[in-house]
Amino acid sequence: MTKETNSLPPKTCTIEKLVTVADDIEKVINGQKTATRRNGIYADIGEVMVLKNHKFAVKTIYAQKLGDVTEENARQEGYQNLDEYKQSILSMHPGMKWLPDMNVWVHEYELVK
């Protein structure tokens, strides 16, 4: 896992598309989901995501290989375990394979008080 937040490439999408699945939105609001992995960068550090009038600030963004995703990472994503997280991701992206060397961008966020 590489936590290099000083030299991030430009965003490839917008923060509004970081968390869009209804169940995931509820998990974020309820504090069960504090991170989202994407194939690109969807926010800048410090940028605020608004979900149902709740604000969440992106605190960290870093690259991670799918093969390095841990059980704890899966819980940050709002799942009970890594297998449940993998199955969810693969079901959302038909034809996708869980490739250990594939890089994803981890966006960690927290409630703005």
Number of C-alpha atoms within 10 A of each C-alpha: 12 11 11 11 14 9 7 13 10 11 12 11 14 12 18 13 11 19 19 11 11 8 10 17 18 15 16 23 19 11 13 16 22 21 24 22 24 16 13 18 23 23 23 20 16 12 14 20 23 16 15 9 8 13 17 21 20 22 16 18 25 19 21 19 16 18 13 13 17 12 16 13 20 20 18 19 22 23 20 13 16 17 12 14 19 16 11 12 15 13 11 10 9 8 8 10 11 13 10 12 11 13 17 18 19 24 24 20 23 19 16 12 7
